[in-house]
Each structure stands twice: as structure tokens, then as C-alpha cells.
């Protein structure tokens, strides 16, 4: 079995799985926009995290950063910010995803070294 390079990737995969299940667990499954957005972001997060566990690359972490930020903005952009469980779920989970992905980008020597290379 291959060893996972970053412990944050399986955690983000679990957060993605949580997002897929959360509309039913938190009871906002009847708010279709909130449920669809949350489920879609969760599925994308699971897929990108599984890929990051197999072949770690910086772009996968940047995708997770974008998914986390997008999730935090989604309640306002898609109009479900009045649905408290969906709003809180998006803010907390999106924040965690973003922090974990940025953590990998900052602490991985290979990924951080690419920031320091001059653009030619």
C-alpha cells in the first residue's frame, strides 16, 4: 500500500464526504440549491483529494483552496445564506478545506520551492 505524502489530503477527502452527506444530516436537503452546491463541492473535493493522495501535485492543492473559498462564498452567491445550517456548514467546512490545502502548499518543500523560482 502506498503511503500518503500529506495527512491533510485524507482529511480533506473526509470533509468532502461530509459535504455530500451534510444536507441530509443537517436537514437542509429540501433547500435544493444549498443541497446541490454542497454536494457538488463535496464530490469535487473527494475526487481531488483522492488524486492528491495518489500523485501529489501543487495544482490539486490550489484546486482545494479554490473549492474551499468557493464553498464559503456559495451561500451569498447562490442565495442560501438565510439557511443557517447550510451557511454555517459552508463557512466552517470551507475554512477547514482552505487552511489544510494552504498548509500543504506552505510546508511541502517541493511545492514551496516552485514559488521561489523566477519566471522566465
C-alpha positions as a Python dict, from the first residue, in 0.01 Angstrom:
ca = {
    (1, 'X'): (0, 0, 0),
    (2, 'X'): (131, 343, -97),
    (3, 'X'): (199, 583, 189),
    (4, 'X'): (12, 914, 173),
    (5, 'X'): (251, 1210, 148),
    (6, 'X'): (26, 1467, 321),
    (7, 'X'): (-208, 1380, 607),
    (8, 'X'): (-422, 1679, 506),
    (9, 'X'): (-538, 1509, 184),
    (10, 'X'): (-731, 1224, 352),
    (11, 'X'): (-879, 1479, 594),
    (12, 'X'): (-997, 1690, 301),
    (13, 'X'): (-1142, 1375, 140),
    (14, 'X'): (-1337, 1310, 463),
    (15, 'X'): (-1455, 1672, 464),
    (16, 'X'): (-1572, 1621, 105),
    (17, 'X'): (-1763, 1309, 208),
    (18, 'X'): (-1915, 1509, 494),
    (19, 'X'): (-2028, 1775, 246),
    (20, 'X'): (-2201, 1511, 33),
    (21, 'X'): (-2390, 1375, 336),
    (22, 'X'): (-2441, 1702, 524),
    (23, 'X'): (-2765, 1822, 361),
    (24, 'X'): (-2941, 1515, 500),
    (25, 'X'): (-2757, 1510, 831),
    (26, 'X'): (-2818, 1881, 897),
    (27, 'X'): (-3168, 1881, 749),
    (28, 'X'): (-3139, 2124, 458),
    (29, 'X'): (-3195, 1866, 183),
    (30, 'X'): (-3524, 2036, 87),
    (31, 'X'): (-3335, 2357, 0),
    (32, 'X'): (-3232, 2227, -341),
    (33, 'X'): (-2977, 2494, -429),
    (34, 'X'): (-2793, 2462, -98),
    (35, 'X'): (-2801, 2082, -113),
    (36, 'X'): (-2685, 2070, -476),
    (37, 'X'): (-2399, 2315, -429),
    (38, 'X'): (-2281, 2148, -109),
    (39, 'X'): (-2299, 1800, -262),
    (40, 'X'): (-2122, 1907, -584),
    (41, 'X'): (-1837, 2078, -398),
    (42, 'X'): (-1808, 1773, -173),
    (43, 'X'): (-1784, 1535, -468),
    (44, 'X'): (-1518, 1752, -635),
    (45, 'X'): (-1325, 1770, -309),
    (46, 'X'): (-1332, 1391, -265),
    (47, 'X'): (-1208, 1343, -622),
    (48, 'X'): (-926, 1600, -598),
    (49, 'X'): (-817, 1468, -258),
    (50, 'X'): (-803, 1109, -380),
    (51, 'X'): (-595, 1224, -677),
    (52, 'X'): (-367, 1420, -441),
    (53, 'X'): (-315, 1107, -234),
    (54, 'X'): (-214, 909, -545),
    (55, 'X'): (2, 1163, -729),
    (56, 'X'): (67, 1473, -516),
    (57, 'X'): (91, 1792, -720),
    (58, 'X'): (57, 2156, -625),
    (59, 'X'): (-235, 2222, -863),
    (60, 'X'): (-451, 1977, -666),
    (61, 'X'): (-393, 2176, -351),
    (62, 'X'): (-470, 2501, -533),
    (63, 'X'): (-793, 2339, -656),
    (64, 'X'): (-881, 2257, -295),
    (65, 'X'): (-808, 2619, -196),
    (66, 'X'): (-1047, 2737, -469),
    (67, 'X'): (-1312, 2484, -365),
    (68, 'X'): (-1285, 2596, -2),
    (69, 'X'): (-1311, 2965, -87),
    (70, 'X'): (-1591, 2895, -334),
    (71, 'X'): (-1779, 2699, -69),
    (72, 'X'): (-1750, 2989, 175),
    (73, 'X'): (-1882, 3231, -89),
    (74, 'X'): (-2157, 2999, -217),
    (75, 'X'): (-2427, 3091, 38),
    (76, 'X'): (-2420, 3455, -71),
    (77, 'X'): (-2364, 3384, -441),
    (78, 'X'): (-2643, 3126, -464),
    (79, 'X'): (-2880, 3288, -215),
    (80, 'X'): (-2896, 3035, 66),
    (81, 'X'): (-2729, 3250, 333),
    (82, 'X'): (-3061, 3258, 525),
    (83, 'X'): (-3046, 2879, 571),
    (84, 'X'): (-2841, 2876, 891),
    (85, 'X'): (-2725, 2510, 888),
    (86, 'X'): (-2614, 2536, 524),
    (87, 'X'): (-2442, 2870, 586),
    (88, 'X'): (-2254, 2751, 894),
    (89, 'X'): (-2160, 2425, 723),
    (90, 'X'): (-2023, 2609, 419),
    (91, 'X'): (-1823, 2858, 627),
    (92, 'X'): (-1670, 2607, 869),
    (93, 'X'): (-1601, 2329, 619),
    (94, 'X'): (-1481, 2570, 351),
    (95, 'X'): (-1247, 2734, 601),
    (96, 'X'): (-1103, 2399, 709),
    (97, 'X'): (-1050, 2284, 350),
    (98, 'X'): (-877, 2610, 260),
    (99, 'X'): (-648, 2606, 565),
    (100, 'X'): (-550, 2242, 513),
    (101, 'X'): (-469, 2291, 145),
    (102, 'X'): (-268, 2607, 212),
    (103, 'X'): (-86, 2422, 490),
    (104, 'X'): (30, 2160, 239),
    (105, 'X'): (138, 2426, -10),
    (106, 'X'): (343, 2610, 252),
    (107, 'X'): (502, 2310, 425),
    (108, 'X'): (582, 2082, 130),
    (109, 'X'): (939, 2161, 23),
    (110, 'X'): (875, 2070, -341),
    (111, 'X'): (562, 2285, -367),
    (112, 'X'): (714, 2579, -177),
    (113, 'X'): (1028, 2572, -393),
    (114, 'X'): (819, 2636, -703),
    (115, 'X'): (711, 2971, -553),
    (116, 'X'): (1072, 3082, -533),
    (117, 'X'): (1169, 3001, -892),
    (118, 'X'): (1200, 3312, -1111),
    (119, 'X'): (960, 3348, -1401),
    (120, 'X'): (1140, 3348, -1735),
}
